[in-house]
């Protein structure tokens, strides 16, 4: 995997296996489910084999918190990524603890509480009272089907925002300024929706807020981990005649020990 467009955080080259703890069969199941999907469907497919009920209905930030837990299971507690400096085009290496990103999402991190849509919240904009909820993946899928940017926004507003009342008693639709204010409220309520990393280039000193594409980073690591596992299965099956189930049933350490003997 290489870096993405200038200024955007992208996945690093696949690193060494960290034996982070995700079961081998769960990793392969996530890879297989996501390999034929794309976009928002891939984000959901990555979670499909895992205990993530109603993933399509989860607010986007909580969905991405679960994806980051999956990342930890594949690669470990550190998120490593690359970005291209918009100022000088140098490659900037990024490392931060996954825990820093999922802080505030204890249910996703611990698995001890069910995750669900927190539901609509009432907002007083001064010019209107509205009821709004954080968008979920299902909302984005529906919006994408609209075909145009304006149509997609209309779909999201219709699904996620409801005008309750106005001081003058009118039912005038929310204008762009009001919708922008609703959006800012929802972003504060679900901070993983739009993650921006403050990055500074060591080469030229340029700093910028780089967007982090959580599903893309997680997919890159799941794909790399799955390919590594399949290579191990192939080598051990050829050497010892074992089945895939038998090989995946071995611990990471034992698989590596047998591979060292081949």
N, C-alpha and C positions, 0 to 999 in steps of 0.2 A: 504494500500500500504506500502510496506517496502522499504528498501534501495536496491540499485542494487550492481553490482560487485564492488570489492575494488577500491577505487579511483574515481569511477564514480558517478556523481550527480544523485540521484533518487528522486522520489516523496516522500513526507512525508505521514504519516497517514492522512486520510481526516480530515480536521479541521472544525470548526463551520462555518455555512453559514454566509457570511459577508454582504449579501444583496447588492452586489457590483453593480447591475444595469442591468445585462443581463436579457432580458425578459424570463419568464419561458418557454414559448412555443419554443423560439429560442434555449434554453438550451436542451430541450428534443429532438428537431429536430436534433441538432448537435450530441447528444448522439446516437440517432437511426441511423443516417447516418453512424456513425463511428463504431458502435458496431460489424458489420459484416465485417469490413475491417481490414487491417493490413499493417504495414510498411508505405511506402510512400502513399499508397492508403488511409490509415487512416488519415494522415495529411490533405489530400485534402478533405476527407469526413467531417472532423470537420468544414471545412470552407464552405462546400457546401450550408448549409441553410443561410449563412450570405452574405452580399453584398461584395463579394470578386471576382470580375470578373477575368476570365482567371487565376485562381489560379495555374493551372498546368504549366502555362508558366511564372509565376513570378520567379525571382531569388530566390534561397532558403532562403536567409536572409530576403527578403521582405515577403515571405510566413510565415516565423517564427515570423516576427514582427506582422503580422496579428493574428497568433496563440497566441502570448503573449497578444494582445489586448483582445482576447477571454478569456484568463486566468484571466485578470483583471476583466472582466465582471462577472466571476464566483466566484473568490476568493478575489478580491480587489487588491490594489496597491503593495502588498508585495509578493515576491516569496519566499516560504519556501520549503526547500528540505533537504535531508539527504545524507551523503556520508560516506563510510567506509574508515578509514585511512589505507593506504597501509603499514604504519609502525607498528601500534600496533592493528589494527582491531577495534579501538574505533569508535563509531558512532559520526559523526560531524554534528551539526545542522547548516544550512546555511539560512541566510535571507538577501535579497537585494531588492531594489526597482525595479519593472519591468521597470520603466522609465529609469533606468541606462542602461538596455539592448536595449531598442528600441530607445534610443537617436541616432539621425541621420536618423531615419525613420519617419519624421513628417507626411507623408501622411498616413502611417499605423495607427499612433496614433490619428490623427484628423479625418480621413475619408473625408477630404475636397478636396483631390486631387486623381485622378485615379492612381492606381498602375499598372505598366506595366514593361515589360522587358526593361532595359535601353539600350539594343541593343549592338552590337559589338563595341569593342574599339580597336584602332590600338596600337600595342606595338612594340617597337624597342628593340630587344634583343641583338643588336650588330652583332650577327651571322645570324640573320634573322629578317624580319619584318612579324608580324602575325596580324591577326584580330581574336579577341576572345571575348566571352561573358560569363557571369556568368551562371553556370548550373542552370536549373530549375528542378522541380519535374519530369516533363515529360522526361527529359534527364536521370534521375536516374532510372526511370521505364524501359526505353529502355535499359539502360546499364545492369540492373539486369537480363534482359532476355537473355543476352549473355552467362550466365552460368559459366564463369570463370573470375578471376580477370583481366587477361590480355585482355580477350575479352571485359569486361566491360570498361576498360580504352580505348581500341580502339574505342568503340562506343562513349564515351564521347568526345574523341579528334575529331572524325569525325563530331560530331554534334555541338561542341562548339569552335573549333579552326581551323583556316584556314591559311595556309602558303601563304603569299603574295609574298615575294621575298627574295632572298639571295644576299649578295654583289657579290658573284662569278657568279650569274646568274643561278645557279643550282636549281633543284627542289627536292633536297635531303630532305627526311622526317625529321621532328623535332626529335631530340634525347631526351633521358630521362632528361638530364640536362636542355635542353631548355623547355621541358614540365613542369619541376618542377618550373622554373622561371615564366612561364605563370601562373601556379597555384598560386604562391605567389602573383602575381599581382592581380589576381581575388579575392583572399582572402582579400586583402586590400580593394578592391573595394566593397566587400559585407561582412562586418565584422561579421554578424550574422551566416554566413555559418558554422563556427567552433568556438563555444563559449567555452572558457576555463576560469574557475573561479579559482583565486588564493586562495587556502584554506590552513589553518594551524591548525593542531590538538592541542587542548588545553592539551591533556593528555601527548603526547610525543614530541610535538614541530615540528613534521614532516610537511613539506609544499610540496604541489604539485599542478600542474594545472589540475583541474578536468573537463572533458568534460561535457557539459550540453545538454541533449537530450530534446529539447523544445517540439516536438510533444508528447513524452511520458509523460512529466510533465503535459501538457495541457489535454491530454486524461485522466489521473488519476483524475484530478479535475472535468472534465466534467462528467465522469462516477459517481464519488461520489455525485456531485450535482444533477444529474438526479435521482439516487437512492433515495436521500433524498426527492426530489420533488414527486416521485411516491409513496413513503411512506406517504407523506402528503395527496396526492390525495386519496389514499386508505382509510386513516383514516377519512377524511372529507366526502367522498362519503358514507361510511358505516354509519356515524353518522347522516348526513343531507340529504342524497339522491341526492346530487348535481352531475352534470356531470363533467367530466374532464375539459371541456372548461370553465364551470362556476367557477370551483375552481382555474384554472390557471389565470382566469380573475381578481381574487382578488389580491390586493397588497400583498407583502411579509408580511407586518405588520399585515394585517387583517387575512391572513392565520394562522399566528402564534397565533393571539388572539383567533381564533376559536379553534385551536388545544389545547390551554390551557384550554378551557372549556370542552373538551371531557373527 
